[in-house]
Amino acid sequence: MSVKFYQSENQVPLEMHKVRMIQKLSLLPVEERLKKIQEAGNNTFLLQNKDVYLDMLTDSGVNCMSDNQYAASFQADDSYAGSATFLRVRKAINDVFGCEYVLPVHQGRAAENILAEAFCGPGKVAFMNFHFTTTKAHATRVGSTVEELIQPKGLLPKSDEPFKGDYDLELLKKRIDEVGASNVAYVRVEAGTNLIGGQPVSLENMLAVTDICHDKGCLSILDASLLQDNIYFMKTREARCKFMEVGDIYRLLADHFDLIYFSARKLSFSKGGIITTKNESLYKQLMGYIPLYEGFLTYGGIDVRTMESMAVGLYESLDMEYISQGPEFINYLAKELDAYGVPVILPPGGLGCHLNAGAFVPDMPHNQYPAAAVGAALYIAGGIRGMERGTVSEQREPDGTERYAELELQRLAVPRRVFTLSQLKYVADRVKWLWDNRSLIGGLEWTEEPEVLRFFFGRMKEIGHWQEELAEKFRKDFGDSL
Ligand SMILES: Cc1ncc(COP(=O)(O)O)c(C=O)c1O
């Protein structure tokens, strides 16, 4: 139940936790920010954190741990094999998902690597509601093709559709029949669909996907990395979930999907990753990969202290007071920007507030990378580091042509339990200033373009001198303010 304010016009999301450890931040003057983003090749991944005021790059591995998570980490049992820590993680997975078989991996993409090795290959199609960068890279690396079967509503930047991550069920059936079930690597549902703005999938749609898979004999996989946000949206937007316990939703999903994996850098506010199932033969098929790529079966490349905090964090992800904080802060920021006319993805999803860069700089051609340009401009405007989720985050087609993203987004992640509301107000203020000065934002061009996952390491430069002009305008408008 949310807390009502006496004066309803002052209603804001209220944290049900308090801060007990802090990290000092600094905000560089705008002239320094200009220099730093250019030195970083206009790639926010290449900025040093000391030069960033608000790090909104990701919600991955940067969520704030609770007192209980830290306390648990001290009881870690540091043994190579048979560690008691693993038993506590396995119990947490049993309690939360009801799954018996648990394989630890060092992070989400390590699970994707193993699933690609086990199920993908030439001639095999991996179906997804939408791809995630690392999922697609692993599936295609071993020769599979990836097909996205999201409903058209998922790609509308602004709508009141509550579940934009939903699969197109008819298309899924049709494509399985066309491809042939034996050529389907797996059917993957990504909860809290990352690249379209952290948009949720309804419970009804997830269960319908698993029914289709069982009917047709295809493997169903749930990427549960963003499931806690997704469950918040199920509880608040889907009638049948309103009176369900959060834990009942986790267990219902685990009853239906063949396999579940997640990045614990998101789900459980810790680090590491997990593959889990109720199916013994799938477990046996996958277990051999763990010692090969990750580490022994009881630690999977994860530090045992982290595993202890993961176990506690999993129980915390059953608590609506914890899992509502991220989505409610994001909602606050997105609504604030929308009211000013700034184009943001609506309805707001989980993990972050997404600026619709395509509409922010509508005249900029795709091949000048609007989402990356808005990101560089925002760092200059406020020392805020977001992440490009547009064409730069795509892979080129095998023939080298550019694959333009359906949506050009600049993502402002809101790590869970980290920022204060005044910091989000600052973000809104600087984004509004940038919106009012959007005519100054120009494009970018490659100076170094790696072949694989180019968004991590690639470098770009401004076309013309728009960044200097933007910094000058900032100085003029803000005087001697940082
Ligand atoms: C939906 C989804 N799946 C998988 C991953 C990969 O997880 P990790 O970053 O732990 O490798 C991510 C990471 O952001 C994600 O958002």
The ligand as a MOL file (V3000), in Angstrom:
LIG
                    3D

  0  0  0     0  0            999 V3000
M  V30 BEGIN CTAB
M  V30 COUNTS 16 16 0 0 0
M  V30 BEGIN ATOM
M  V30 1 C 17.5260 -8.7040 -20.0990 0
M  V30 2 C 18.9780 -8.9750 -19.9240 0
M  V30 3 N 19.4570 -10.1980 -20.1530 0
M  V30 4 C 20.7620 -10.4750 -19.9900 0
M  V30 5 C 21.6640 -9.5320 -19.5950 0
M  V30 6 C 23.1210 -9.8590 -19.4530 0
M  V30 7 O 23.4570 -9.9130 -18.1090 0
M  V30 8 P 24.9320 -9.5350 -17.5880 0
M  V30 9 O 25.1330 -8.0770 -17.8060 0
M  V30 10 O 24.9420 -9.9390 -16.1520 0
M  V30 11 O 25.8890 -10.3420 -18.3860 0
M  V30 12 C 21.1930 -8.2430 -19.3420 0
M  V30 13 C 22.1350 -7.1930 -18.9250 0
M  V30 14 O 21.9040 -6.0290 -18.9220 0
M  V30 15 C 19.8260 -7.9610 -19.5190 0
M  V30 16 O 19.3250 -6.7350 -19.3170 0
M  V30 END ATOM
M  V30 BEGIN BOND
M  V30 1 1 1 2
M  V30 2 1 2 3
M  V30 3 2 2 15
M  V30 4 2 3 4
M  V30 5 1 4 5
M  V30 6 1 5 6
M  V30 7 2 5 12
M  V30 8 1 6 7
M  V30 9 1 7 8
M  V30 10 2 8 9
M  V30 11 1 8 10
M  V30 12 1 8 11
M  V30 13 1 12 13
M  V30 14 1 12 15
M  V30 15 2 13 14
M  V30 16 1 15 16
M  V30 END BOND
M  V30 END CTAB
M  END
